[in-house]
Every structure is written in C-alpha cells, then in structure tokens.
Amino acid sequence: MHRLHENPKNIAVIAGPCSVSGPHNLEIYEAQLNFFQQFAGQLTGIRVVGYKSRTSPDTDHILNTLQQLDNHTLLHLAEIDPELNATAKNYYGLDVCEILVTQRLFLEGVGMGSDQLPDLPSVLLAKSLQDQYAQLLIATEVIEPMIQMPQLKKHLKPGSVLVWTPSSDALGASKSMYRQLPLAHNVLAIKNPKWLGIHPDNVTEENVMALPGVKAMIGCMQWANSKTLIHRGFELEEKDGHRAKPVHSVFSKLKRLNPDLNLIFDPSHSLGPSRRDQIVDESIRAIVDHGYHGLLIEASTATTDINQHISTDEMLVIMNRLKAQGYGIKQIH
C-alpha cells in the first residue's frame, strides 16, 4: 500500500465523512457504518477523522447545558463531544467540562499516549470497522501526533493506515513526530500548504521546486520520511468559485521530477460548496487526465463541511465511471 503508483490503472479511492467529532457524533458513527457497508469491497479505505485542525468545542452548547446541571452530573458529560473530551483527558487529565468550569488546564504527571488515559472514539470506531473488514484502509487526519499516533499504532492493524497532516501546518520539523507510526507498510501523506507563492500560469519545471509552497511541502516530506502528497488546492486571488484552486500543473511537474511520488487528489476541499456539483467530474478528470494515484473524498454526512459532501449515489457514479475507463480500485492485503 505504501506505493500507490505500482499499477497506474489500479488506484486508491478513499471516502467518508469529513469528521466524526461533535455533539451528534453517535449519529455520524451510524451513518459512517452504513456508508461503508454499501461500499464494502469496493473502496480502498474510509475516512475516520476525529477533530479537525480548526475544531473548537461547541462552547455555547456546553455552557447552556452546564447551567442546567449540578456538579455531580457535570463531571459525566463526555457525551457532549466524546472525541474532544478524550483528547482533553489525554492532555490535561480533565474532561472538557471540567476544564471549562475549573479553568485548570494543566496537571502534573499526565503522560500523553498513556494506557491509563481514554481511547479516542474515532480510533475505536476505526478498529471496529477493521474488525469487520480485514482489508480496510483507515484514513485519518492527525492534528496531535503525540496523542493520536500511539493510539493508531495500538489499535489498528499494521499496513492498514493512511494518515495525513493538516494543510494549516507547513512546519517541517514538527513532522518528525509523525514517525511514531511505522511507515514501512503504512502511508503518511502531506497535504499541500494553502499558499503557492506564484501565479499558476508562471509555474515551470525549472522553478517549481523553488516555489515557497512547494519548498514547504518537500521539507515536510523529508522530515516525515513521506513520499505521498495530497493536493487540496491553493488560496489564490482568482479562485473562480473554488474553495481552494487546484493547480494540477504543479503536481504533474513534481511527479516528472520525482517519479516515486504518490499523488492523491482531494476534490472536496478544492471544489468546496460552490462547486460541489462538479466533484464527480473533476475526480474522474484528476485520475484520467492528470495521472493521480488516488482520491480522498468527503461523502455521506457530518457536522463539518457538510455542504461539500457528495452523496452515496454520486460516489457510486465515480466508482462506475472509473471502472468503465478501465481502472481498478486498489485493495490492501
């Protein structure tokens, strides 16, 4: 699985909700199970993402709830947001509700990743999916590697994990923490930073490696010992309705200069809500015309980025059109 491009006609398709965090995450868990059951044996993997890089606690919901509860009940409110709550517990030894009420943000003697600290619900959900489907790749965004990586290593099968770094974090040295998950048979992917540093029309094979956004990507890959890039588009002045404008020429030039690169296209964050109806066509075009080795798509339902999710019917259209063009869907072994 660590070489996505071994067979250019055998691609990776990974799909699922944006995230499973939030006050309604039990409903999302159920939707995710239903989604994958529809595509069992067809997809390479499924997104099982906890809290996102921009996730914050739903403080209005929490504080409104707190006003109606006594202190005893207050300390058992993990159901407000189990993912954020477990992360807070790993950090501080406190429930998120305790943090908000007591303002005690640090406790001594709490070791991150400790077996005594609570497991993240998103990782347990991923484990339950893998228990049912042995060949399932789990794909997840890792925001806090010191907490998340040990849990992924503890609960998930070797060779069955793809993790990616947030586009908001383009600091190379911090990527060394991601090496906690052995990469011999897993995949660590770097999402491109949001800036490019030049107008796309001025990108050439001679200058592409010197562009600020590309230099940041390459630096992150070197620190993380990664050979996989996820293209989620760039923040440009002229985005033409895209959430982040795709610049496929950058990645095709990088591929020619670095043949071992694995390239994955993220149409959801590139096209966004305004161009959601084009996600199917652009996904096919990325594979057929631009030579990507995989797709990372937001589908089904979630409480985050819901307006750029495609439906299960649209997901089926993508799968069927790829098969009609002679592409197979990669499975892990």
ChimeraX attribute file (.defattr): number of C-alpha atoms within 10 A of each C-alpha:
attribute: neighborCount
match mode: 1-to-1
recipient: residues
	/A:1	20
	/A:2	20
	/A:3	15
	/A:4	22
	/A:5	20
	/A:6	13
	/A:7	12
	/A:8	15
	/A:9	19
	/A:10	18
	/A:11	25
	/A:12	24
	/A:13	23
	/A:14	25
	/A:15	27
	/A:16	29
	/A:17	26
	/A:18	28
	/A:19	27
	/A:20	31
	/A:21	27
	/A:22	23
	/A:23	20
	/A:24	15
	/A:25	22
	/A:26	16
	/A:27	12
	/A:28	20
	/A:29	21
	/A:30	10
	/A:31	18
	/A:32	25
	/A:33	14
	/A:34	13
	/A:35	20
	/A:36	22
	/A:37	14
	/A:38	13
	/A:39	17
	/A:40	16
	/A:41	15
	/A:42	18
	/A:43	21
	/A:44	24
	/A:45	27
	/A:46	28
	/A:47	26
	/A:48	25
	/A:49	24
	/A:50	26
	/A:51	23
	/A:52	17
	/A:53	15
	/A:54	8
	/A:55	13
	/A:56	10
	/A:57	17
	/A:58	12
	/A:59	11
	/A:60	9
	/A:61	11
	/A:62	17
	/A:63	13
	/A:64	10
	/A:65	13
	/A:66	17
	/A:67	10
	/A:68	9
	/A:69	11
	/A:70	9
	/A:71	11
	/A:72	7
	/A:73	10
	/A:74	17
	/A:75	15
	/A:76	12
	/A:77	17
	/A:78	16
	/A:79	13
	/A:80	21
	/A:81	23
	/A:82	25
	/A:83	25
	/A:84	23
	/A:85	24
	/A:86	22
	/A:87	26
	/A:88	19
	/A:89	21
	/A:90	24
	/A:91	20
	/A:92	20
	/A:93	23
	/A:94	21
	/A:95	23
	/A:96	26
	/A:97	23
	/A:98	20
	/A:99	17
	/A:100	15
	/A:101	14
	/A:102	10
	/A:103	10
	/A:104	12
	/A:105	14
	/A:106	12
	/A:107	10
	/A:108	7
	/A:109	8
	/A:110	15
	/A:111	15
	/A:112	19
	/A:113	20
	/A:114	13
	/A:115	11
	/A:116	10
	/A:117	16
	/A:118	17
	/A:119	23
	/A:120	21
	/A:121	23
	/A:122	23
	/A:123	23
	/A:124	16
	/A:125	17
	/A:126	23
	/A:127	18
	/A:128	14
	/A:129	22
	/A:130	18
	/A:131	13
	/A:132	11
	/A:133	14
	/A:134	12
	/A:135	20
	/A:136	25
	/A:137	30
	/A:138	27
	/A:139	25
	/A:140	25
	/A:141	24
	/A:142	23
	/A:143	19
	/A:144	14
	/A:145	22
	/A:146	17
	/A:147	20
	/A:148	26
	/A:149	20
	/A:150	17
	/A:151	20
	/A:152	26
	/A:153	15
	/A:154	16
	/A:155	15
	/A:156	20
	/A:157	18
	/A:158	15
	/A:159	19
	/A:160	21
	/A:161	27
	/A:162	24
	/A:163	21
	/A:164	20
	/A:165	25
	/A:166	19
	/A:167	19
	/A:168	13
	/A:169	18
	/A:170	22
	/A:171	13
	/A:172	17
	/A:173	13
	/A:174	13
	/A:175	21
	/A:176	15
	/A:177	14
	/A:178	25
	/A:179	15
	/A:180	15
	/A:181	22
	/A:182	15
	/A:183	18
	/A:184	10
	/A:185	15
	/A:186	20
	/A:187	25
	/A:188	28
	/A:189	25
	/A:190	27
	/A:191	26
	/A:192	25
	/A:193	25
	/A:194	20
	/A:195	18
	/A:196	22
	/A:197	15
	/A:198	13
	/A:199	11
	/A:200	16
	/A:201	8
	/A:202	8
	/A:203	18
	/A:204	12
	/A:205	14
	/A:206	9
	/A:207	9
	/A:208	21
	/A:209	19
	/A:210	12
	/A:211	16
	/A:212	15
	/A:213	20
	/A:214	20
	/A:215	17
	/A:216	21
	/A:217	22
	/A:218	20
	/A:219	17
	/A:220	25
	/A:221	22
	/A:222	15
	/A:223	17
	/A:224	22
	/A:225	16
	/A:226	21
	/A:227	20
	/A:228	23
	/A:229	22
	/A:230	24
	/A:231	29
	/A:232	25
	/A:233	28
	/A:234	24
	/A:235	18
	/A:236	19
	/A:237	8
	/A:238	10
	/A:239	15
	/A:240	12
	/A:241	13
	/A:242	22
	/A:243	23
	/A:244	23
	/A:245	23
	/A:246	23
	/A:247	18
	/A:248	18
	/A:249	16
	/A:250	19
	/A:251	24
	/A:252	17
	/A:253	17
	/A:254	17
	/A:255	16
	/A:256	11
	/A:257	14
	/A:258	12
	/A:259	11
	/A:260	14
	/A:261	19
	/A:262	22
	/A:263	26
	/A:264	28
	/A:265	29
	/A:266	24
	/A:267	29
	/A:268	31
	/A:269	26
	/A:270	26
	/A:271	25
	/A:272	22
	/A:273	19
	/A:274	13
	/A:275	18
	/A:276	20
	/A:277	15
	/A:278	15
	/A:279	26
	/A:280	20
	/A:281	13
	/A:282	21
	/A:283	21
	/A:284	19
	/A:285	14
	/A:286	19
	/A:287	21
	/A:288	16
	/A:289	10
	/A:290	15
	/A:291	20
	/A:292	27
	/A:293	26
	/A:294	26
	/A:295	24
	/A:296	24
	/A:297	26
	/A:298	28
	/A:299	25
	/A:300	23
	/A:301	25
	/A:302	24
	/A:303	16
	/A:304	17
	/A:305	16
	/A:306	17
	/A:307	16
	/A:308	25
	/A:309	26
	/A:310	23
	/A:311	15
	/A:312	18
	/A:313	10
	/A:314	16
	/A:315	19
	/A:316	15
	/A:317	15
	/A:318	19
	/A:319	19
	/A:320	13
	/A:321	14
	/A:322	20
	/A:323	14
	/A:324	10
	/A:325	11
	/A:326	10
	/A:327	18
	/A:328	18
	/A:329	18
	/A:330	22
	/A:331	18
	/A:332	15
	/A:333	10
